[in-house]
Amino acid sequence: MRTEINSITNQYRKVNEKPRKGQAELRTVLIKKNTLQGGERSRKLRTEKGRNESMFLANPNQFTKATLDGTRGNLYKTQKRIVQHSDDRE
């Protein structure tokens, strides 16, 4: 989106006086559209944050479990590798 605005700005600088009005209007429309998308994004994040907060306050354990997708910390290293790593550090 930003590249479109930049290209129109460059075209605006290159053309004569008459077609500049149309390009200026097009540029303002694109800038407004771009800022609206930013507002929509912040509104979406705000509602999502509120939803997550209410889910956490209702049931913190279930929220944590859903957030972590049921993953648990498993030790995938063998005892031999752990000892070897601790010996290397000394």
C-alpha positions as a Python dict, from the first residue, in 0.01 Angstrom:
ca = {
    (1, 'M'): (0, 0, 0),
    (2, 'R'): (276, 240, 88),
    (3, 'T'): (448, 173, -245),
    (4, 'E'): (135, 286, -429),
    (5, 'I'): (135, 614, -238),
    (6, 'N'): (504, 666, -310),
    (7, 'S'): (464, 597, -682),
    (8, 'I'): (172, 842, -708),
    (9, 'T'): (378, 1104, -524),
    (10, 'N'): (662, 1058, -772),
    (11, 'Q'): (422, 1087, -1065),
    (12, 'Y'): (276, 1401, -907),
    (13, 'R'): (617, 1563, -898),
    (14, 'K'): (690, 1479, -1263),
    (15, 'V'): (368, 1602, -1430),
    (16, 'N'): (260, 1956, -1525),
    (17, 'E'): (11, 2166, -1328),
    (18, 'K'): (-320, 2052, -1484),
    (19, 'P'): (-323, 1678, -1400),
    (20, 'R'): (-185, 1741, -1051),
    (21, 'K'): (-529, 1790, -896),
    (22, 'G'): (-646, 1442, -990),
    (23, 'Q'): (-329, 1281, -865),
    (24, 'A'): (-345, 1477, -540),
    (25, 'E'): (-701, 1353, -482),
    (26, 'L'): (-598, 995, -559),
    (27, 'R'): (-307, 1026, -316),
    (28, 'T'): (-529, 1156, -34),
    (29, 'V'): (-777, 871, -92),
    (30, 'L'): (-497, 615, -70),
    (31, 'I'): (-356, 774, 246),
    (32, 'K'): (-699, 771, 411),
    (33, 'K'): (-746, 406, 315),
    (34, 'N'): (-406, 322, 462),
    (35, 'T'): (-485, 494, 793),
    (36, 'L'): (-822, 322, 811),
    (37, 'Q'): (-649, -12, 787),
    (38, 'G'): (-427, 89, 1079),
    (39, 'G'): (-733, 182, 1283),
    (40, 'E'): (-900, -146, 1200),
    (41, 'R'): (-589, -333, 1304),
    (42, 'S'): (-569, -158, 1642),
    (43, 'R'): (-940, -215, 1706),
    (44, 'K'): (-902, -584, 1628),
    (45, 'L'): (-605, -616, 1862),
    (46, 'R'): (-790, -432, 2137),
    (47, 'T'): (-1094, -661, 2115),
    (48, 'E'): (-873, -969, 2100),
    (49, 'K'): (-684, -853, 2408),
    (50, 'G'): (-1011, -796, 2593),
    (51, 'R'): (-1138, -1140, 2493),
    (52, 'N'): (-817, -1306, 2613),
    (53, 'E'): (-829, -1111, 2939),
    (54, 'S'): (-1187, -1216, 3012),
    (55, 'M'): (-1104, -1580, 2930),
    (56, 'F'): (-808, -1565, 3169),
    (57, 'L'): (-1011, -1411, 3450),
    (58, 'A'): (-1288, -1668, 3407),
    (59, 'N'): (-1059, -1971, 3420),
    (60, 'P'): (-681, -1912, 3434),
    (61, 'N'): (-588, -2281, 3423),
    (62, 'Q'): (-790, -2357, 3112),
    (63, 'F'): (-664, -2040, 2941),
    (64, 'T'): (-303, -2137, 3009),
    (65, 'K'): (-364, -2489, 2887),
    (66, 'A'): (-527, -2359, 2567),
    (67, 'T'): (-247, -2109, 2513),
    (68, 'L'): (24, -2371, 2549),
    (69, 'D'): (-175, -2623, 2341),
    (70, 'G'): (-118, -2893, 2597),
    (71, 'T'): (258, -2893, 2546),
    (72, 'R'): (468, -2987, 2839),
    (73, 'G'): (834, -2953, 2905),
    (74, 'N'): (995, -3283, 2813),
    (75, 'L'): (1360, -3363, 2848),
    (76, 'Y'): (1480, -3489, 2513),
    (77, 'K'): (1844, -3519, 2609),
    (78, 'T'): (1994, -3835, 2744),
    (79, 'Q'): (2165, -3847, 3078),
    (80, 'K'): (2495, -3905, 2900),
    (81, 'R'): (2463, -3578, 2703),
    (82, 'I'): (2369, -3386, 3017),
    (83, 'V'): (2677, -3511, 3201),
    (84, 'Q'): (2894, -3437, 2898),
    (85, 'H'): (2757, -3081, 2879),
    (86, 'S'): (2819, -3019, 3249),
    (87, 'D'): (3175, -3154, 3214),
    (88, 'D'): (3240, -2922, 2917),
    (89, 'R'): (3133, -2619, 3117),
    (90, 'E'): (3385, -2685, 3394),
}
